[in-house]
Amino acid sequence: MKRKKFIEYIDKLLERSDAWRKDAEKREDWNSACFYQGEVKAYERVKRLVNQQLHV
């Protein structure tokens, strides 16, 4: 998979997890909100690492 395509896929995962986090917060389901926040942070880290590799 090309890196650009991989970044696009990570962006979609980020959007999905962030939407689920916001939904969980609206429902005051704090366990799910924390879980999805963790996913968002993990995807952001992966994206940052891939971007760093692009510039090396």
N, C-alpha and C positions, 0 to 999 in steps of 0.2 A: 504494500500500500504506500502510495507516495505521501510524503510528509504533509503537503498541503491538504490532501484529502483526509488524512488522519486528524489534522487540526480542525477541519470542518466537522468531522464526526465528534470530536471532543466538545466542540461548541454546542452541538445538538444535545449531547448528554448533559452539559452544564445547564442549558436552558430548561431541560426537562426536570432535572433535580431541583433547580431553583424554583420552578413552578410548583413542584410537589411540596417543597419546604414552605412556601408561602401559603399553600392550601392547608397544610398541617397547622400552621400558626393561626390561621383563621378559625380552624376547628378547635384550637387550643389543645392539640395533640402534641405535647412537648417532646415525647419520646421520638416520634416520627420527625418532628421538626429538627431535632438535634441530629438524627441519623442522616437526613437529607442535607443538612448543613455540612456534615462531614464529607458526604459525597461531593458536594460543590467544591470544598477545599481540596480534596484529592484530585479532582479533574483539573482544577486550576494549577496544581503543582505539576501534574503530568504535562499540561499544555506549556507551562513555563520551561520545563526540561526539554521538551521537543523544540521549542523556539530557540533555546540556547544552543542546541545541536545544529540548528539551521545556520546560525551565525558563526559557528566555529570553522 
